[in-house]
Amino acid sequence: MNSVLANAAWLLSPDDTQEIDFLEAYGASFSESANADHSWFAERIHVSHHVFIREPFTDWQPTDAGSWYTDGSTLWREEFHTYGVYWRDPWYLEYYIDGELVRTVSGKDEIDPVFHTNEVNPGDTTTDTRTGLSKEMDIIIDVEDHDWRSNPQPGWPLHTPTDNELANEANNTFLVDWIRIFKPVESQ
C-alpha cells in the first residue's frame, strides 16, 4: 500500500521469541507527518529474522545491508510481487522475491550470535545450547506503525501517518492476492 505504515507478512512463535520477516515494506515516498523524503524505505523490502528474550526484553536481528533488499529501481507498492521464505531448518533461511533468491542466512553465528535461543540460560554466551529458529510459528499479515519510526529521536524524522494521510483509503488498503504454505518432503 502507499502509506508510511509497514505492510508486513511474517512468522512468529507462540511465545514471541522467534520471528521470520519475509515481507516488510513501506509505500509512501513522502511522509506528510515528517515533511520528509521517504523514498529510501519505499525502494526496499525488509527480509530478516529476530530472536528475543522476553524478560528482560532483548531483541536481536541482523542489521547488515542485505536485510534491506533493493533492486535499485522498483517501488514495491506499484504492482503485485511474490514474496517467500524457505525455512529449511533452524539454521538456514532463503528469502525470495518474484521467484529470485535475494538473501540467504545460515549458521549459528548468523541466526543467533547472541545465544537468545539457548535452551538453558538464554543469552548466556558461556554455554552453547542454541536451538536456532526451531519453534512452530504462526503466519501474520498486518499493517504496523513501528515505534522505531514513529517515536521522535534526535536527527530522525517522525514517520507515522497523519489523520489526513489515514483518511486516504486507497493509500491505506493492503492487498494480498493469495498465500501458500508448502512443507518439503523427502523424495522417494
C-alpha positions as CSV (number, residue, x, y, z in Angstrom):
1,M,0.0,0.0,0.0
2,N,1.1,3.6,-0.5
3,S,1.4,4.5,3.2
4,V,4.3,5.3,5.6
5,L,2.9,2.4,7.7
6,A,4.5,-1.1,7.2
7,N,2.9,-3.7,5.1
8,A,4.1,-7.0,6.7
9,A,3.9,-10.7,6.3
10,W,5.8,-12.7,8.9
11,L,6.1,-15.7,11.1
12,L,6.1,-15.6,14.9
13,S,6.4,-18.3,17.5
14,P,3.5,-18.5,20.0
15,D,5.8,-17.5,22.9
16,D,7.0,-14.4,20.8
17,T,10.7,-15.4,21.0
18,Q,11.4,-16.3,17.3
19,E,10.4,-14.4,14.2
20,I,10.9,-14.5,10.5
21,D,10.0,-11.4,8.4
22,F,9.7,-12.3,4.7
23,L,7.9,-9.1,3.7
24,E,8.1,-5.8,5.4
25,A,7.6,-2.8,3.1
26,Y,6.7,0.8,3.2
27,G,4.9,2.5,0.4
28,A,4.9,6.3,0.5
29,S,7.8,8.2,-0.9
30,F,7.0,11.3,1.2
31,S,5.9,11.4,4.8
32,E,3.5,14.3,5.5
33,S,4.0,13.9,9.2
34,A,7.7,14.2,8.9
35,N,7.7,16.6,6.0
36,A,10.4,14.3,4.7
37,D,11.5,12.2,1.8
38,H,10.6,8.6,2.5
39,S,11.8,7.0,-0.8
40,W,14.7,5.0,0.8
41,F,12.1,2.9,2.5
42,A,9.7,2.8,-0.5
43,E,12.5,1.2,-2.6
44,R,13.3,-1.6,-0.1
45,I,11.9,-4.8,1.3
46,H,13.0,-5.8,4.8
47,V,13.8,-9.5,4.9
48,S,15.1,-10.6,8.2
49,H,14.6,-12.5,11.4
50,H,14.6,-11.9,15.2
51,V,15.4,-13.9,18.3
52,F,14.1,-12.5,21.5
53,I,14.4,-12.9,25.3
54,R,11.1,-11.7,26.7
55,E,12.1,-11.0,30.3
56,P,14.1,-8.7,30.5
57,F,13.2,-7.8,26.9
58,T,16.1,-8.2,24.4
59,D,15.8,-8.3,20.6
60,W,18.5,-9.3,18.1
61,Q,18.2,-9.2,14.4
62,P,20.7,-8.8,11.6
63,T,21.4,-5.2,10.6
64,D,23.6,-5.8,7.5
65,A,22.7,-4.1,4.3
66,G,21.3,-7.4,2.9
67,S,18.4,-7.3,5.3
68,W,17.0,-4.3,3.3
69,Y,16.7,-5.7,-0.2
70,T,16.5,-3.3,-3.2
71,D,17.0,-3.9,-6.9
72,G,17.8,-0.2,-7.3
73,S,14.7,1.0,-9.0
74,T,11.5,-0.8,-8.0
75,L,8.9,1.0,-6.0
76,W,7.3,-2.2,-4.5
77,R,3.8,-0.6,-4.0
78,E,3.3,-0.1,-7.7
79,E,2.4,-3.7,-8.6
80,F,1.9,-7.2,-7.0
81,H,5.0,-9.2,-6.2
82,T,5.6,-12.7,-4.9
83,Y,7.4,-13.0,-1.5
84,G,8.6,-16.1,0.2
85,V,11.0,-17.7,2.6
86,Y,12.4,-21.2,2.5
87,W,12.9,-22.1,6.2
88,R,14.9,-25.2,5.6
89,D,15.9,-25.8,9.2
90,P,16.7,-23.9,12.4
91,W,20.0,-22.6,10.9
92,Y,19.1,-21.8,7.3
93,L,16.8,-19.3,5.6
94,E,16.4,-18.3,2.0
95,Y,14.3,-15.2,1.0
96,Y,12.7,-14.9,-2.4
97,I,11.1,-12.1,-4.3
98,D,9.3,-12.8,-7.6
99,G,11.0,-16.3,-7.7
100,E,14.5,-14.9,-7.3
101,L,16.7,-15.7,-4.4
102,V,17.6,-12.3,-2.8
103,R,19.1,-13.4,0.6
104,T,20.5,-16.4,2.4
105,V,21.2,-16.5,6.1
106,S,22.7,-19.6,7.6
107,G,24.7,-20.9,10.6
108,K,24.6,-20.3,14.3
109,D,26.5,-17.0,14.1
110,E,24.1,-15.5,11.5
111,I,20.9,-16.9,13.0
112,D,21.6,-16.4,16.7
113,P,25.1,-14.9,17.5
114,V,23.8,-13.7,20.9
115,F,22.6,-17.1,22.2
116,H,19.0,-15.9,22.7
117,T,17.7,-19.4,21.7
118,N,19.8,-21.2,24.3
119,E,17.6,-24.0,25.9
120,V,19.4,-23.3,29.2
121,N,20.1,-19.7,30.3
122,P,19.0,-17.8,27.1
123,G,21.6,-15.1,26.4
124,D,24.4,-16.8,28.2
125,T,27.3,-17.0,25.8
126,T,29.4,-19.2,28.0
127,T,27.3,-22.3,27.3
128,D,26.0,-23.2,23.8
129,T,22.6,-24.8,23.9
130,R,21.2,-22.7,21.0
131,T,18.3,-24.2,19.1
132,G,18.0,-21.6,16.3
133,L,14.7,-20.9,14.7
134,S,13.2,-24.2,15.8
135,K,9.7,-23.4,17.1
136,E,6.5,-23.7,15.2
137,M,5.3,-20.3,14.0
138,D,2.1,-18.6,13.1
139,I,1.7,-16.5,9.9
140,I,0.8,-12.9,10.5
141,I,-0.3,-10.5,7.7
142,D,-0.7,-7.0,9.0
143,V,-0.1,-3.3,8.8
144,E,2.0,-1.7,11.5
145,D,3.2,1.6,12.8
146,H,6.7,0.7,14.1
147,D,7.7,2.6,17.2
148,W,11.3,2.8,16.0
149,R,9.9,5.0,13.2
150,S,7.1,6.8,15.0
151,N,8.8,7.8,18.2
152,P,10.8,11.0,17.7
153,Q,14.5,10.6,18.1
154,P,17.3,13.2,17.6
155,G,18.2,13.5,13.9
156,W,15.4,11.1,12.9
157,P,12.2,12.4,11.2
158,L,8.9,11.2,12.5
159,H,7.4,8.6,10.2
160,T,3.8,8.0,11.3
161,P,0.8,8.9,9.3
162,T,-1.3,12.0,9.9
163,D,-5.1,11.8,10.1
164,N,-5.2,13.3,6.6
165,E,-2.9,10.5,5.3
166,L,-5.0,7.9,7.0
167,A,-8.2,9.3,5.5
168,N,-7.0,8.3,2.0
169,E,-8.5,4.8,1.9
170,A,-6.8,3.9,-1.4
171,N,-3.3,4.5,0.1
172,N,-4.1,2.5,3.3
173,T,-5.5,-0.7,1.8
174,F,-3.0,-3.6,2.0
175,L,-3.9,-6.0,-0.8
176,V,-2.9,-9.7,-0.6
177,D,-3.8,-11.8,-3.6
178,W,-3.0,-15.3,-2.2
179,I,-0.8,-17.1,0.3
180,R,0.6,-20.6,0.0
181,I,2.4,-22.8,2.6
182,F,4.5,-25.8,1.5
183,K,6.1,-28.5,3.5
184,P,9.0,-30.2,1.8
185,V,9.1,-33.9,1.7
186,E,11.9,-36.3,1.1
187,S,11.9,-37.6,-2.5
188,Q,11.4,-41.3,-2.8
